[in-house]
């Protein structure tokens, strides 16, 4: 009888150990998923943000993948539309963006991004995070592929610091929710070097 009792105790201990180990793995997995969806890891130092973006409003019949976006600088004397690059390196701007990213919250929706802008966040340890702005007006936010609840201040800040807004005219301005949001102050639009080159090309015609 004692042998059977010992066997039962050993079996129960093994079963309890297995269950605890499994629960620990699930908790670690949940924490990993949470950190990937709740903004930037605060322990790392964000050093720069590299971007690619359509500088015009593009309607597409099929979703555009971030991996499909390649830099396409137009000849501005002939056409202004392209896929431009930008880099944010100013420490004050980077801190502002990082603070906004830490406020991101994952959305309950799980949609496929139709990408118009891609931002690569580069840290001091060379690790990276990715932000995609999607849909026609670049107003859906994806952090590392996971959709986030809309944050108009973050949308405005990212777009402004890469020099996107001066390319817009007319109704396109009114169709962007962040520009109609009066809950936060908006500094003047930033112009990129590409926009200045475009203006020079127009003046030379």
N, C-alpha and C positions, 0 to 999 in steps of 0.2 A: 504493500500500500504506500509506503514511504517513497518508493522509487517512482510510482505514478504521480505522487504529489510533487516530487522534485521536478519531474518532466513537465508537469502542468505549470509550475512556477517559472521554469526556464522558458517555456513556450510563450507564456503571457508577457514575460520581460522582453523577449525578442519582438513580439508584436507591438508592445508599447514603444520600444526604441525605434522601430520602423515607422510607426505613425508620427512620432515626434520629428524624425528626420525629414519625412515628407512635408510636414507642416512648416518646418524651417525653410525648406526649398521654396515652397509656395510663397511664404512671406518675403523671402529675398527677391523672388521674381516680381512680386507686387511692388516692392520698393523700387526696383529697377525701372519698372514701367512707369511708376509715379514720377520718378526723377526725370524720365525722358519726356514727360508730358507737362511738367509743371514749371518750365522755364530753365534758365541757365544754371548750371552747377556753380554755386557761390564760392566754392573753394578754388576755382580756377580763375586766372586773370585773363580777361578778354583783351587781345592786343590789336586786332583789326577786323574789319568786316569787308569782304569782297562781294561784289554784286554783278549780276547780269540782268538786263531788263529791256523789254520792248519799250521804246520811247513814243509809242502811239497806241491807240485803242484798236486791239485786234480781236475780231470775231473768228472763231474756229469751229468747224463742224465736228472735229474730234479733239479730245483733250490733249493738250501739249504737255509732254513730260519734261521735267527739269533737265534730264539728261540729253534732251533733244536741242536745248538752247545753246547756240554757239555765237560768239561775238561776230557781228556783222556791221561794220562801220560804213555807212553810205558815203558816197561822194556828195557833200552837202550842196554843192552848186547844182546838182541834178535832182536830188531827193533827200528828204530829211529822215525818212523812216528806216529804222534799223534795230539791231540788238546791241546795246551799248554796255560798256563795263564801267565800274566805279569802285572806289575803295575808300572806306571810312577809317581814318587813322587818328583823328583828333581825340585826345583822351577825354575831354569833357563830353563830346558827342557820344563816345563809346560808353561812358558811364551812364549817361541818360538812357541809351538804348538798353543796356543791361538791366537797369532798374525796371524798365517797362517790361522786359522779357520775363523777369521774375514774377510779374503779376499775371502771366498767362495761365489760363485754365483750359484743360482739355474739353472739347465739345463732345456731346453725346452722339453727334452725327459722325459717320465714317464714310466720307465721300472721296472720290478720286480727284486729285488736284488738276485743274486745267491751268497750267502755270503761265504767268506773265513776268514774274520777277523771282529771282533766286538770290538768297543772301547766305554766304558761307562765313560762319563765325569761327575765327581762328584764335586759339588760346596759347598761353605761354608755353604749355607742354606739347604744342603742335596737334593737340586733339581738336576736333571740329564738331560744330552743330550746324544744322541747316534750317533756314526759314524760307518757305515758299509763299508767295502771294499769288493767288489764283483767281480765275474767272475774268470776265471782260474788263472789269474795272479794278482788278487786283485788290479785292476786298475780302478775300477768304484767306485766313492765316493757317499755315501748316508748320508745326515745329517737329523736325525730324520725322516728317511724313504723317504725323498725327494732327488732325484738324483741331484748332483752338477756337474758343469763344471770341467773337470779334472784339477788337480793341482799337478804336478809332485813333487814339493818340499814338499808338505804336505804328499804325498804318501811315499816319501823316508824317511822323518823325523819320521813318525809314525812307519813304518816297522823297521827302524833302531833302534829306542829306545826300541823296545820290543825284539830285538835280532833275527830278522827273517832271515836276509841275509846269515849268516854263514851256514845255512842249505842247501843252494842252490848250485848246481854244473852245469857246462856246459851250454847248450843252455838255460836253465831256466833263467840264468842271463841276457842273451841277449834279451830275450822276454819281459823283464820288461821295459816299456817305461821310467820310472823315472831314471833307471840306464844309459840309453842312452841319457838322457837330460843333455847337458853340459852348460846350462844357469845358473846353481847355483853350488857352491862348495859343495863337499861331504866329510864329515869327515870319518875316518875309521869305518868299520863295528863294531857294538857293539855285544858282545857275552853274551847270557843269562846264568844263572846258569844251566839251563837244557842242554845247549850245552856243557858246561864244564863237566857236569856229563856224557854226551854222549862220549866225548873225553876220559874221564877216563875209561869208560867201554870198549872202543876200545883198549886202551893201555893195559887193563888187559886181553885181549884175547890171 
